Amino acid sequence: MTPHRILIIDDHPLMRGAYAQRIEHLLPGVRIDQAGRLDEALAVLDRMGPCPLIILDLGLPDAVGTQGLQTLRARTPHQRVLVASAQSDRELIDRCLRLGAMGFLPKTATGTQLEQAVQRILSDRIYLPPDFQDLQPVLSAPILPAPHAPATVRALRELGLTQRQADVLRLVVRGLPNKSIGRHLSLAEGTVKVHVSAVLKALGASNRTQAVLAVNRLGVFSSD
């Protein structure tokens, strides 16, 4: 099914135009919204609501590094985000995935690679650059064990999480480390670790990246 809207956030008009032209060719009839700054993008989302996919440049003038991604994830935790960046190293890609991005596209990517990324993410699959496909087996591992596999799982209580564990999961999705989570919830760091372990077990995830992907896929916060 063709999504009715895609938001492209990039401070270079030529890059936005190139992305838009390729996506319109791939998905005839799609509406492309564009923003050159993070604050402009947030205004679009406030006015129009979440959209099926956001393409986010990490080099925005009003967002340093992954700040833009963190802000978007905090505003709409279940939003699909494809990160685009002039830098592409393992540490940056890993950080973006841990913060909830569903794909990473180098600025040097071809039009075909952009199309592949859009198609995979709209199918709720992770996209990684060709040079980093060795990460794919880890990210493609089953996110939920058999008892929780059906996509009908929508509520945190169905996963067996307590309210405190749900609070911890929300902050994990936002990319906060255990120490920050403890400060937010007035918990000892050791207690946070216990809750995180319980959350990972409930989601059938072996690490935070898989937990975030599980949340994205299941949409358990979509009604928040």
DOLUM-742452 format. One line per 4 residues: their letters; for each residue x, y, z of N, C-alpha, C. Coordinates in Angstrom, 1 decimal. Layout:
<pts>
a	X Y Z X Y Z X Y Z | ...
</pts>
This chain:
<pts>
mtph	0.9 -1.2 0.0 0.0 0.0 0.0 0.9 1.2 0.0 | 0.6 2.2 -0.8 1.3 3.4 -0.9 1.0 4.3 0.2 | 2.0 4.8 1.0 1.8 5.7 2.1 1.3 7.0 1.5 | 0.5 7.7 2.2 0.0 9.0 1.7 0.9 10.2 1.9
rili	1.8 10.0 2.9 2.7 11.1 3.2 4.1 10.6 3.6 | 5.1 11.3 3.1 6.5 11.1 3.6 7.1 12.5 3.9 | 7.8 12.6 5.0 8.4 13.9 5.4 9.9 13.8 5.2 | 10.5 14.7 4.4 11.9 14.8 4.2 12.5 16.0 5.0
iddh	13.4 15.7 5.9 14.0 16.8 6.7 15.5 16.9 6.3 | 15.9 18.0 5.6 17.3 18.2 5.1 17.4 19.6 4.8 | 18.6 20.2 5.2 18.8 21.6 5.0 19.2 22.0 3.6 | 19.5 21.0 2.8 19.9 21.3 1.4 18.7 21.0 0.5
plmr	18.2 22.1 -0.1 17.0 21.9 -1.0 17.3 21.0 -2.2 | 18.5 20.9 -2.7 18.8 20.0 -3.8 18.7 18.6 -3.4 | 19.1 18.3 -2.2 19.0 16.9 -1.7 17.6 16.6 -1.4 | 16.8 17.5 -0.8 15.4 17.2 -0.6 14.7 16.9 -1.9
gaya	15.0 17.7 -2.9 14.4 17.6 -4.2 14.8 16.2 -4.9 | 16.0 15.8 -4.7 16.5 14.6 -5.3 15.7 13.4 -4.6 | 15.7 13.4 -3.3 14.9 12.4 -2.6 13.5 12.3 -3.0 | 12.9 13.5 -3.1 11.4 13.6 -3.4 11.2 13.0 -4.8
qrie	12.0 13.4 -5.8 11.8 13.0 -7.1 11.9 11.4 -7.2 | 12.9 10.9 -6.5 13.0 9.4 -6.6 11.9 8.7 -5.9 | 11.4 9.2 -4.8 10.3 8.6 -4.0 9.0 8.7 -4.8 | 8.8 9.8 -5.4 7.6 10.0 -6.2 7.5 9.0 -7.4
hllp	8.7 8.7 -7.9 8.8 7.7 -9.0 8.5 6.3 -8.4 | 9.0 6.1 -7.2 8.8 4.8 -6.6 7.3 4.6 -6.2 | 6.8 5.7 -5.6 5.4 5.6 -5.0 4.5 6.7 -5.6 | 4.0 6.4 -6.8 3.2 7.4 -7.4 2.0 7.8 -6.5
gvri	1.7 9.1 -6.5 0.6 9.6 -5.7 1.0 9.9 -4.2 | 2.2 9.6 -3.8 2.6 10.0 -2.4 2.7 11.5 -2.3 | 2.4 12.0 -1.1 2.6 13.4 -0.8 3.9 13.5 -0.1 | 4.7 14.4 -0.5 6.0 14.7 0.1 6.0 16.0 0.8
dqag	6.2 16.0 2.1 6.4 17.2 2.9 7.9 17.4 3.1 | 8.3 18.7 3.1 9.7 19.0 3.2 10.0 20.0 4.3 | 11.1 19.9 5.0 11.5 20.8 6.0 13.0 21.0 5.9 | 13.5 22.2 6.1 15.0 22.4 6.1 15.6 22.5 7.5
rlde	14.7 22.5 8.5 15.2 22.6 9.9 14.3 21.6 10.8 | 14.9 21.3 11.9 14.1 20.4 12.8 12.8 21.1 13.3 | 12.9 22.4 13.7 11.8 23.1 14.2 10.7 23.2 13.1 | 11.0 23.3 11.9 10.1 23.3 10.8 9.4 22.0 10.7
alav	10.2 20.9 10.8 9.6 19.6 10.7 8.6 19.3 11.9 | 9.0 19.7 13.1 8.1 19.5 14.2 6.8 20.3 14.0 | 6.9 21.5 13.4 5.7 22.2 13.1 4.8 21.5 12.1 | 5.4 20.9 11.1 4.6 20.1 10.2 4.0 18.9 10.9
ldrm	4.7 18.2 11.7 4.1 17.1 12.5 3.0 17.5 13.4 | 3.2 18.7 14.1 2.1 19.2 14.9 0.9 19.5 14.1 | 1.1 20.0 12.9 -0.1 20.4 12.1 -0.8 19.2 11.4 | 0.1 18.3 10.9 -0.5 17.2 10.1 -0.5 15.9 10.8
gpcp	0.2 15.7 11.9 0.2 14.5 12.6 1.3 13.6 12.1 | 1.6 12.4 12.7 2.6 11.5 12.3 2.4 11.0 10.9 | 3.5 10.7 10.2 3.3 10.2 8.8 4.1 8.8 8.8 | 3.8 8.0 7.7 4.4 6.7 7.7 5.9 6.6 7.7
liil	6.6 7.7 7.2 8.0 7.6 7.1 8.6 9.0 7.2 | 9.7 9.2 8.0 10.4 10.4 8.0 11.9 10.1 7.5 | 12.4 10.9 6.6 13.8 10.8 6.2 14.5 12.0 6.9 | 15.4 11.7 7.7 16.0 12.7 8.6 17.5 12.9 8.3
dlgl	18.0 14.1 7.9 19.4 14.4 7.8 19.9 14.7 9.2 | 21.1 14.1 9.5 21.7 14.4 10.8 22.5 15.7 10.9 | 22.6 16.4 9.7 23.4 17.6 9.7 22.5 18.9 9.7 | 21.5 18.9 10.4 20.6 20.1 10.4 21.2 21.2 11.2
pdav	20.9 22.5 10.8 21.5 23.6 11.5 21.0 23.8 13.0 | 19.8 23.2 13.3 19.3 23.4 14.7 19.3 22.1 15.5 | 20.1 21.1 15.0 20.2 19.8 15.8 21.6 19.2 15.5 | 22.3 19.1 16.6 23.7 18.5 16.5 23.7 17.0 16.7
gtqg	24.4 16.3 15.8 24.5 14.9 15.9 23.1 14.2 15.8 | 22.9 13.4 16.8 21.6 12.6 16.8 20.5 13.3 17.6 | 20.7 14.6 17.9 19.7 15.3 18.7 18.3 15.3 17.9 | 18.4 15.5 16.6 17.1 15.5 15.8 16.4 14.2 16.0
lqtl	17.1 13.1 15.9 16.5 11.8 16.0 15.9 11.6 17.4 | 16.7 12.0 18.4 16.2 11.8 19.8 14.9 12.7 20.0 | 14.9 13.9 19.4 13.7 14.7 19.6 12.5 14.1 18.9 | 12.7 13.6 17.7 11.6 13.0 16.9 11.1 11.7 17.7
rart	12.0 10.9 18.2 11.6 9.7 18.9 10.8 10.0 20.2 | 11.3 11.1 20.8 10.6 11.5 22.1 9.2 12.0 21.7 | 9.0 12.7 20.6 7.7 13.3 20.2 6.8 12.2 19.7 | 7.3 11.2 18.9 6.4 10.2 18.4 7.2 8.9 18.4
phqr	7.2 8.1 19.5 8.1 7.0 19.7 7.9 5.9 18.7 | 6.7 5.8 18.1 6.4 4.7 17.1 6.7 5.1 15.7 | 7.2 6.3 15.5 7.5 6.8 14.1 8.6 6.1 13.4 | 8.4 5.7 12.1 9.4 5.2 11.3 10.4 6.3 10.9
vlva	11.7 6.1 11.1 12.6 7.2 10.7 13.8 6.5 10.0 | 14.1 7.1 8.8 15.3 6.7 8.0 16.3 7.8 8.2 | 17.4 7.5 8.8 18.5 8.5 9.0 19.3 8.6 7.7 | 19.6 9.9 7.3 20.6 10.1 6.2 21.7 10.9 6.8
saqs	22.9 10.5 6.4 24.1 11.2 7.0 25.3 11.2 6.0 | 26.1 12.3 6.0 27.3 12.3 5.3 28.4 11.5 5.9 | 28.2 11.2 7.2 29.1 10.3 7.9 28.5 8.9 8.0 | 29.3 7.9 7.9 28.7 6.5 8.0 29.8 5.6 8.6
drel	29.8 5.5 9.9 30.6 4.5 10.6 29.8 3.6 11.5 | 30.4 2.6 12.0 29.6 1.6 12.7 29.1 2.2 14.0 | 29.9 3.0 14.7 29.4 3.6 15.9 28.2 4.5 15.7 | 28.2 5.3 14.7 27.1 6.2 14.4 25.8 5.4 14.0
idrc	26.0 4.4 13.2 24.9 3.6 12.8 24.3 2.8 14.0 | 25.1 2.3 14.8 24.7 1.6 16.0 23.9 2.5 16.9 | 24.4 3.7 17.1 23.7 4.7 18.0 22.4 5.1 17.4 | 22.3 5.3 16.1 21.0 5.6 15.5 20.0 4.5 15.7
lrlg	20.4 3.3 15.5 19.5 2.2 15.6 19.1 2.0 17.1 | 20.0 2.3 18.0 19.6 2.2 19.4 18.6 3.3 19.8 | 18.7 4.4 19.1 17.8 5.5 19.4 16.4 5.3 18.7 | 16.3 4.2 17.9 15.0 3.9 17.3 14.9 4.1 15.8
amgf	16.0 4.5 15.1 15.9 4.6 13.7 15.7 3.2 13.1 | 15.0 3.2 12.0 14.7 1.9 11.3 15.6 1.7 10.1 | 16.5 2.7 9.8 17.4 2.5 8.7 18.4 3.6 8.7 | 19.5 3.4 8.0 20.6 4.4 7.9 21.0 4.5 6.4
lpkt	21.0 5.7 5.8 21.3 5.9 4.4 22.5 6.9 4.3 | 23.7 6.5 3.8 24.7 7.4 3.6 24.3 8.4 2.5 | 24.8 9.7 2.6 24.5 10.7 1.6 25.1 10.3 0.2 | 26.0 9.3 0.2 26.6 8.9 -1.1 25.8 7.7 -1.7
atgt	24.7 7.4 -1.1 23.9 6.3 -1.6 23.3 6.6 -3.0 | 23.0 5.5 -3.7 22.4 5.7 -5.1 20.9 5.8 -4.9 | 20.3 6.2 -6.0 18.8 6.3 -6.0 18.2 4.9 -5.7 | 18.8 3.9 -6.3 18.3 2.6 -6.1 18.3 2.2 -4.6
qleq	19.4 2.6 -3.9 19.6 2.3 -2.5 18.5 3.0 -1.7 | 18.2 4.3 -2.1 17.2 5.0 -1.4 15.8 4.3 -1.6 | 15.5 3.8 -2.8 14.3 3.1 -3.0 14.2 1.8 -2.1 | 15.3 1.1 -2.1 15.4 -0.1 -1.3 15.1 0.2 0.2
avqr	15.7 1.3 0.7 15.6 1.7 2.1 14.1 2.0 2.4 | 13.5 2.8 1.5 12.1 3.2 1.7 11.2 2.0 1.7 | 11.4 1.1 0.8 10.6 -0.1 0.7 10.7 -1.0 1.9 | 11.9 -1.2 2.3 12.2 -2.1 3.5 11.5 -1.5 4.8
ilsd	11.7 -0.2 5.0 11.2 0.4 6.2 9.7 0.5 6.2 | 9.1 0.7 5.1 7.6 0.8 5.0 7.1 -0.6 5.2 | 7.9 -1.7 5.0 7.5 -3.0 5.3 7.9 -3.4 6.7 | 8.3 -2.4 7.6 8.7 -2.7 8.9 9.9 -3.6 9.0
riyl	10.9 -3.4 8.1 12.1 -4.1 8.1 13.3 -3.0 8.2 | 14.4 -3.5 8.8 15.5 -2.6 8.9 16.3 -2.5 7.6 | 16.8 -1.3 7.3 17.7 -1.1 6.2 19.1 -0.7 6.7 | 20.1 -1.4 6.2 21.5 -1.0 6.4 22.2 -0.8 5.1
ppdf	23.2 0.1 5.1 24.1 0.3 3.9 24.8 -1.1 3.5 | 25.1 -1.2 2.3 25.7 -2.5 1.8 27.0 -2.8 2.6 | 27.8 -1.8 2.9 29.0 -2.1 3.6 28.8 -2.5 5.1 | 27.6 -2.5 5.5 27.3 -2.9 6.9 26.3 -4.0 7.0
qdlq	26.2 -4.8 6.0 25.3 -5.9 6.0 25.6 -7.0 6.9 | 26.9 -7.0 7.4 27.2 -8.0 8.4 26.5 -7.8 9.7 | 25.9 -6.6 9.9 25.1 -6.4 11.1 23.7 -7.0 11.0 | 23.3 -7.3 9.7 21.9 -7.7 9.5 21.5 -8.9 10.2
pvls	22.3 -10.0 10.4 21.8 -11.1 11.1 21.3 -10.8 12.5 | 22.1 -9.9 13.2 21.7 -9.6 14.6 20.4 -8.8 14.6 | 20.2 -7.9 13.7 19.0 -7.1 13.7 17.8 -7.8 13.1 | 18.1 -8.9 12.3 17.0 -9.6 11.7 16.5 -10.8 12.6
apil	17.2 -11.0 13.7 16.8 -12.1 14.6 15.4 -11.9 15.1 | 14.7 -13.0 15.4 13.3 -12.9 15.8 13.2 -11.9 17.0 | 12.4 -11.0 17.0 12.3 -10.0 18.1 11.4 -10.5 19.2 | 10.4 -11.3 18.9 9.6 -11.9 19.9 9.6 -13.4 19.8
paph	9.6 -14.1 21.0 9.5 -15.5 21.0 8.1 -15.9 20.5 | 7.9 -17.2 20.2 6.7 -17.7 19.6 5.4 -17.3 20.3 | 5.4 -17.3 21.7 4.1 -17.0 22.4 3.6 -15.6 22.1 | 4.5 -14.7 21.8 4.1 -13.3 21.6 4.2 -12.8 20.1
apat	4.5 -13.8 19.2 4.7 -13.4 17.8 3.6 -12.7 17.1 | 2.3 -13.0 17.3 1.3 -12.3 16.6 1.3 -10.8 16.7 | 1.0 -10.1 15.6 1.1 -8.7 15.6 -0.1 -8.1 16.4 | -1.0 -8.9 16.9 -2.1 -8.4 17.6 -1.7 -7.9 19.0
vral	-0.5 -8.2 19.4 0.0 -7.7 20.8 0.1 -6.2 20.7 | -0.8 -5.5 21.4 -0.8 -4.0 21.3 -0.6 -3.3 22.6 | -0.8 -4.0 23.7 -0.8 -3.3 25.0 0.4 -3.9 25.8 | 1.0 -3.0 26.6 2.1 -3.4 27.4 1.7 -4.5 28.4
relg	0.5 -4.4 28.9 0.1 -5.3 29.9 0.0 -6.7 29.3 | -0.2 -6.9 28.0 -0.2 -8.2 27.4 1.2 -8.8 27.4 | 2.2 -8.0 27.5 3.5 -8.5 27.5 4.0 -8.8 29.0 | 3.1 -8.6 29.9 3.4 -9.0 31.3 4.2 -8.0 32.0
ltqr	4.3 -6.7 31.5 5.1 -5.7 32.2 4.4 -5.0 33.3 | 5.0 -4.7 34.3 4.5 -3.8 35.4 4.5 -2.4 34.9 | 3.8 -1.5 35.6 3.7 -0.1 35.2 5.1 0.5 35.3 | 5.9 0.1 36.3 7.3 0.6 36.4 8.1 0.2 35.3
qadv	8.0 -1.1 34.9 8.8 -1.6 33.7 8.3 -0.9 32.4 | 7.1 -0.6 32.3 6.6 0.1 31.2 7.2 1.5 31.1 | 7.3 2.2 32.3 8.0 3.5 32.4 9.4 3.4 31.9 | 10.1 2.3 32.4 11.5 2.1 32.0 11.6 1.9 30.5
lrlv	10.7 1.1 29.9 10.8 0.8 28.5 10.6 2.1 27.7 | 9.7 3.0 28.1 9.5 4.2 27.4 10.8 5.0 27.3 | 11.5 5.0 28.4 12.8 5.8 28.4 13.9 5.1 27.7 | 13.9 3.7 27.6 14.8 3.0 26.8 14.6 3.3 25.3
vrgl	13.3 3.4 24.9 13.0 3.7 23.6 13.5 5.1 23.2 | 13.5 6.0 24.2 14.1 7.4 23.9 15.6 7.4 23.9 | 16.2 6.3 24.2 17.7 6.2 24.1 18.4 6.6 25.3 | 17.7 6.7 26.5 18.4 7.1 27.7 19.2 5.9 28.3
pnks	20.4 6.2 28.8 21.1 5.2 29.5 20.5 4.9 30.9 | 21.0 3.8 31.6 20.4 3.4 32.8 20.5 4.5 33.9 | 21.6 5.2 33.9 21.8 6.3 35.0 20.7 7.4 34.8 | 20.5 7.8 33.5 19.5 8.8 33.3 18.1 8.4 33.6
igrh	17.8 7.1 33.2 16.5 6.5 33.5 16.3 6.5 35.0 | 17.3 6.2 35.8 17.2 6.2 37.3 16.9 7.6 37.8 | 17.5 8.6 37.2 17.3 10.0 37.6 15.8 10.4 37.3 | 15.4 10.0 36.1 14.0 10.4 35.7 12.9 9.7 36.6
lsla	13.2 8.5 37.0 12.2 7.7 37.8 12.5 7.6 39.2 | 13.6 8.2 39.7 14.0 8.2 41.1 14.3 6.7 41.5 | 15.0 6.0 40.7 15.4 4.7 41.0 16.9 4.5 41.0 | 17.4 3.6 41.8 18.8 3.2 41.8 19.2 2.6 40.5
egtv	20.4 2.8 40.1 20.9 2.3 38.8 20.7 0.8 38.7 | 21.0 0.1 39.9 20.9 -1.3 39.9 19.5 -1.8 39.7 | 18.5 -1.0 40.3 17.1 -1.3 40.1 16.7 -1.2 38.6 | 17.2 -0.1 38.0 16.9 0.1 36.6 17.4 -1.1 35.8
kvhv	18.6 -1.6 36.1 19.2 -2.7 35.3 18.3 -3.9 35.5 | 17.7 -4.2 36.6 16.8 -5.3 36.9 15.6 -5.1 36.0 | 15.0 -3.9 36.0 13.8 -3.6 35.2 14.1 -3.8 33.7 | 15.3 -3.3 33.2 15.6 -3.4 31.8 15.8 -4.9 31.4
savl	16.4 -5.7 32.3 16.5 -7.1 32.0 15.1 -7.8 31.9 | 14.2 -7.4 32.7 12.8 -7.9 32.7 12.1 -7.5 31.4 | 12.3 -6.3 31.0 11.7 -5.8 29.8 12.3 -6.5 28.5 | 13.6 -6.7 28.5 14.2 -7.4 27.4 13.6 -8.8 27.3
kalg	13.5 -9.5 28.4 13.0 -10.8 28.5 11.6 -10.9 28.0 | 10.7 -9.9 28.4 9.3 -9.9 28.0 9.2 -9.7 26.4 | 10.1 -8.9 25.9 10.1 -8.6 24.4 10.8 -9.7 23.6 | 11.5 -10.6 24.3 12.2 -11.6 23.6 13.5 -11.0 22.9
asnr	14.0 -9.9 23.5 15.1 -9.2 22.9 16.4 -9.5 23.7 | 17.5 -9.5 23.0 18.8 -9.7 23.7 19.5 -8.4 24.0 | 19.0 -7.3 23.4 19.7 -6.0 23.7 18.7 -4.9 23.4 | 19.1 -3.7 23.7 18.2 -2.5 23.6 17.8 -2.3 22.2
tqav	18.7 -2.5 21.2 18.3 -2.3 19.8 17.1 -3.1 19.4 | 17.2 -4.4 19.8 16.1 -5.3 19.4 14.8 -4.9 20.2 | 15.0 -4.4 21.4 13.8 -4.0 22.2 13.1 -2.8 21.5 | 13.9 -1.8 21.0 13.4 -0.7 20.3 12.6 -1.1 19.1
lavn	13.3 -2.0 18.3 12.6 -2.5 17.1 11.3 -3.2 17.4 | 11.3 -4.0 18.5 10.1 -4.7 18.9 9.0 -3.7 19.2 | 9.3 -2.6 19.9 8.3 -1.5 20.2 7.8 -0.9 18.9 | 8.8 -0.6 18.0 8.4 0.0 16.7 7.4 -0.9 16.0
rlgv	7.7 -2.2 15.9 6.9 -3.1 15.2 5.5 -3.3 15.8 | 5.5 -3.5 17.1 4.2 -3.8 17.7 3.4 -2.5 18.0 | 4.0 -1.4 17.9 3.2 -0.1 18.2 2.6 -0.1 19.5 | 3.3 -0.6 20.6 2.7 -0.7 21.9 2.5 0.7 22.5
fssd	3.2 1.7 22.0 2.9 3.1 22.5 2.1 3.9 21.6 | 1.5 3.3 20.6 0.8 4.1 19.6 -0.5 4.8 20.1 | -1.0 4.3 21.3 -2.2 4.9 21.8 -1.9 5.9 22.9 | -0.6 6.1 23.2 -0.2 7.0 24.3 -0.6 8.4 24.0
</pts>
